[in-house]
Protein backbone atom coordinates (compact mmCIF):
# COMPACT_ATOMS: atom_id res chain seq x y z
CA UNK A 1 0.00 0.00 0.00
CA UNK A 2 2.87 2.40 -0.59
CA UNK A 3 5.49 3.73 1.77
CA UNK A 4 3.00 4.31 4.53
CA UNK A 5 2.59 0.57 4.91
CA UNK A 6 -1.17 0.81 5.25
CA UNK A 7 -2.97 2.52 8.07
CA UNK A 8 -0.86 4.27 10.70
CA UNK A 9 -2.69 4.45 14.00
CA UNK A 10 -2.68 7.56 16.12
CA UNK A 11 -4.44 8.94 19.17
CA UNK A 12 -8.14 8.35 19.70
CA UNK A 13 -8.74 6.01 16.78
CA UNK A 14 -7.17 8.29 14.19
CA UNK A 15 -5.27 6.70 11.32
CA UNK A 16 -3.58 7.77 8.09
CA UNK A 17 -3.36 5.84 4.86
CA UNK A 18 -2.35 6.42 1.27
CA UNK A 19 -5.16 6.73 -1.22
CA UNK A 20 -5.07 4.29 -4.10
CA UNK A 21 -5.41 5.62 -7.68
CA UNK A 22 -8.97 4.32 -7.89
CA UNK A 23 -9.99 6.49 -4.92
CA UNK A 24 -9.98 9.77 -6.88
CA UNK A 25 -13.52 10.55 -5.66
CA UNK A 26 -12.33 10.53 -2.05
CA UNK A 27 -9.58 12.98 -3.01
CA UNK A 28 -12.10 15.17 -4.82
CA UNK A 29 -14.57 15.16 -1.94
CA UNK A 30 -11.94 16.00 0.69
CA UNK A 31 -10.33 18.70 -1.44
CA UNK A 32 -13.69 20.37 -2.07
CA UNK A 33 -14.50 20.22 1.66
CA UNK A 34 -11.11 21.82 2.38
CA UNK A 35 -11.66 24.64 -0.10
CA UNK A 36 -15.16 25.30 1.27
CA UNK A 37 -13.96 25.29 4.89
CA UNK A 38 -10.67 27.20 4.57
CA UNK A 39 -10.57 29.13 1.29
CA UNK A 40 -7.86 31.51 2.46
CA UNK A 41 -5.43 28.65 3.14
CA UNK A 42 -5.12 27.49 -0.46
CA UNK A 43 -3.84 28.85 -3.75
CA UNK A 44 -6.96 27.59 -5.53
CA UNK A 45 -10.68 28.14 -5.07
CA UNK A 46 -13.76 26.01 -4.61
CA UNK A 47 -15.28 27.49 -7.76
CA UNK A 48 -12.25 26.55 -9.83
CA UNK A 49 -12.01 22.98 -8.58
CA UNK A 50 -15.74 22.32 -8.78
CA UNK A 51 -15.15 22.52 -12.53
CA UNK A 52 -12.51 19.79 -12.59
CA UNK A 53 -13.47 16.65 -14.47
CA UNK A 54 -12.67 13.06 -13.55
CA UNK A 55 -9.51 13.09 -15.67
CA UNK A 56 -8.13 16.04 -13.69
CA UNK A 57 -8.72 14.31 -10.36
CA UNK A 58 -7.22 11.06 -11.66
CA UNK A 59 -4.18 13.01 -12.87
CA UNK A 60 -3.63 14.36 -9.35
CA UNK A 61 -3.65 10.78 -8.09
CA UNK A 62 -0.91 9.90 -10.61
CA UNK A 63 1.34 12.91 -10.10
CA UNK A 64 1.41 13.05 -6.30
CA UNK A 65 0.96 10.91 -3.22
CA UNK A 66 -2.41 11.51 -1.54
CA UNK A 67 -2.70 10.73 2.16
CA UNK A 68 -5.96 10.74 4.09
CA UNK A 69 -6.57 10.97 7.83
CA UNK A 70 -9.39 8.77 9.10
CA UNK A 71 -11.37 8.99 12.30
CA UNK A 72 -13.17 5.71 12.84
CA UNK A 73 -12.85 5.05 9.11
CA UNK A 74 -14.33 8.43 8.14
CA UNK A 75 -12.05 10.74 6.11
CA UNK A 76 -11.24 13.87 8.15
CA UNK A 77 -8.02 15.19 6.61
CA UNK A 78 -5.83 15.29 3.56
CA UNK A 79 -2.26 16.05 2.54
CA UNK A 80 -0.44 15.61 -0.76
CA UNK A 81 3.24 15.03 -1.47
CA UNK A 82 4.25 16.38 -4.85
CA UNK A 83 7.77 16.09 -6.25
CA UNK A 84 8.64 18.62 -8.95
CA UNK A 85 11.25 17.19 -11.35
CA UNK A 86 14.76 17.59 -9.97
CA UNK A 87 13.60 19.10 -6.66
CA UNK A 88 12.74 18.04 -3.13
CA UNK A 89 9.13 17.04 -2.57
CA UNK A 90 6.55 19.56 -1.45
CA UNK A 91 3.90 19.01 1.21
CA UNK A 92 0.76 20.61 -0.29
CA UNK A 93 -3.01 20.73 0.16
CA UNK A 94 -2.85 20.08 3.92
CA UNK A 95 -6.27 20.22 5.57
CA UNK A 96 -7.98 18.76 8.64
CA UNK A 97 -11.74 19.00 9.24
CA UNK A 98 -12.64 21.36 12.10
CA UNK A 99 -14.00 18.54 14.29
CA UNK A 100 -10.69 16.64 14.00
CA UNK A 101 -8.36 19.57 14.68
CA UNK A 102 -6.16 19.58 17.78
CA UNK A 103 -6.64 15.82 18.12
CA UNK A 104 -3.48 14.68 16.34
CA UNK A 105 -4.75 14.22 12.78
CA UNK A 106 -2.54 17.00 11.41
CA UNK A 107 0.58 15.60 13.06
CA UNK A 108 -0.18 12.13 11.70
CA UNK A 109 -0.60 13.53 8.19
CA UNK A 110 2.66 15.50 8.37
CA UNK A 111 4.57 12.47 9.65
CA UNK A 112 3.12 10.26 6.92
CA UNK A 113 4.08 12.86 4.30
CA UNK A 114 7.62 12.90 5.69
CA UNK A 115 7.79 9.09 5.45
CA UNK A 116 6.65 9.25 1.83
CA UNK A 117 9.27 11.90 0.99
CA UNK A 118 11.98 9.87 2.72
CA UNK A 119 10.92 6.77 0.78
CA UNK A 120 11.49 8.77 -2.40
CA UNK A 121 15.07 9.27 -1.24
CA UNK A 122 14.58 12.99 -0.62
CA UNK A 123 16.83 14.86 1.79
CA UNK A 124 14.05 17.20 2.80
CA UNK A 125 10.38 18.07 2.55
CA UNK A 126 9.29 21.63 1.76
CA UNK A 127 6.06 23.51 2.21
CA UNK A 128 4.75 27.05 1.99
CA UNK A 129 2.38 28.43 4.59
CA UNK A 130 0.39 31.66 4.48
CA UNK A 131 1.75 34.25 6.87
CA UNK A 132 -1.58 34.48 8.70
CA UNK A 133 -2.04 30.70 9.11
CA UNK A 134 -0.50 30.60 12.58
CA UNK A 135 -2.09 27.30 13.60
CA UNK A 136 -0.61 25.47 10.63
CA UNK A 137 2.78 27.08 11.15
CA UNK A 138 2.78 26.01 14.81
CA UNK A 139 1.99 22.41 13.77
CA UNK A 140 4.80 22.39 11.24
CA UNK A 141 7.28 23.78 13.77
CA UNK A 142 6.27 21.11 16.32
CA UNK A 143 6.95 18.49 13.65
CA UNK A 144 10.47 19.83 13.02
CA UNK A 145 10.02 22.18 10.06
CA UNK A 146 12.13 25.34 10.06
CA UNK A 147 11.69 28.56 8.12
CA UNK A 148 14.07 28.79 5.16
CA UNK A 149 13.80 32.56 4.74
CA UNK A 150 12.23 32.21 1.28
CA UNK A 151 9.11 34.33 0.91
CA UNK A 152 6.56 35.10 -1.75
CA UNK A 153 2.98 36.04 -2.45
CA UNK A 154 0.32 33.39 -1.94
CA UNK A 155 -0.58 32.21 -5.47
CA UNK A 156 -4.05 33.37 -6.34
CA UNK A 157 -4.02 35.85 -3.43
CA UNK A 158 -1.05 38.16 -4.00
CA UNK A 159 -2.11 40.47 -1.17
CA UNK A 160 -1.19 37.70 1.25
CA UNK A 161 2.39 36.64 1.88
CA UNK A 162 3.64 33.12 2.42
CA UNK A 163 6.89 31.68 3.62
CA UNK A 164 8.71 28.42 2.97
CA UNK A 165 9.53 25.87 5.64
CA UNK A 166 11.65 22.73 5.32
CA UNK A 167 12.04 19.49 7.23
CA UNK A 168 15.39 17.72 6.92
CA UNK A 169 14.91 14.00 6.29
CA UNK A 170 16.99 10.89 6.64
CA UNK A 171 16.56 7.75 4.65
CA UNK A 172 14.32 5.10 6.24
CA UNK A 173 16.20 3.10 8.85
CA UNK A 174 18.62 5.88 9.79
CA UNK A 175 17.05 6.44 13.20
CA UNK A 176 14.97 9.46 12.30
CA UNK A 177 11.61 10.02 13.97
CA UNK A 178 9.85 9.71 10.65
C-alpha positions, -999 to +999 in steps of 0.1 A: +000+000+000+029+024-006+055+037+018+030+043+045+026+006+049-012+008+053-030+025+081-009+043+107-027+045+140-027+076+161-044+089+192-081+084+197-087+060+168-072+083+142-053+067+113-036+078+081-034+058+049-023+064+013-052+067-012-051+043-041-054+056-077-090+043-079-100+065-049-100+098-069-135+105-057-123+105-020-096+130-030-121+152-048-146+152-019-119+160+007-103+187-014-137+204-021-145+202+017-111+218+024-117+246-001-152+253+013-140+253+049-107+272+046-106+291+013-079+315+025-054+287+031-051+275-005-038+289-037-070+276-055-107+281-051-138+260-046-153+275-078-122+265-098-120+230-086-157+223-088-152+225-125-125+198-126-135+167-145-127+131-135-095+131-157-081+160-137-087+143-104-072+111-117-042+130-129-036+144-094-036+108-081-009+099-106+013+129-101+014+131-063+010+109-032-024+115-015-027+107+022-060+107+041-066+110+078-094+088+091-114+090+123-132+057+128-128+051+091-143+084+081-120+107+061-112+139+081-080+152+066-058+153+036-023+161+025-004+156-008+032+150-015+043+164-049+078+161-063+086+186-090+112+172-114+148+176-100+136+191-067+127+180-031+091+170-026+065+196-014+039+190+012+008+206-003-030+207+002-029+201+039-063+202+056-080+188+086-117+190+092-126+214+121-140+185+143-107+166+140-084+196+147-062+196+178-066+158+181-035+147+163-047+142+128-025+170+114+006+156+131-002+121+117-006+135+082+027+155+084+046+125+096+031+103+069+041+129+043+076+129+057+078+091+055+066+092+018+093+119+010+120+099+027+109+068+008+115+088-024+151+093-012+146+130-006+168+149+018+141+172+028+104+181+026+093+216+018+061+235+022+047+270+020+024+284+046+004+317+045+018+342+069-016+345+087-020+307+091-005+306+126-021+273+136-006+255+106+028+271+111+028+260+148+020+224+138+048+224+112+073+238+138+063+211+163+070+185+136+105+198+130+100+222+101+121+253+101+117+286+081+141+288+052+138+326+047+122+322+013+091+343+009+066+351-018+030+360-024+003+334-019-006+322-055-041+334-063-040+358-034-010+382-040-021+405-012-012+377+013+024+366+019+036+331+024+069+317+036+087+284+030+095+259+056+116+227+053+120+195+072+154+177+069+149+140+063+170+109+066+166+078+046+143+051+062+162+031+089+186+059+098+170+064+132+150+095+123+116+100+140+099+097+107 
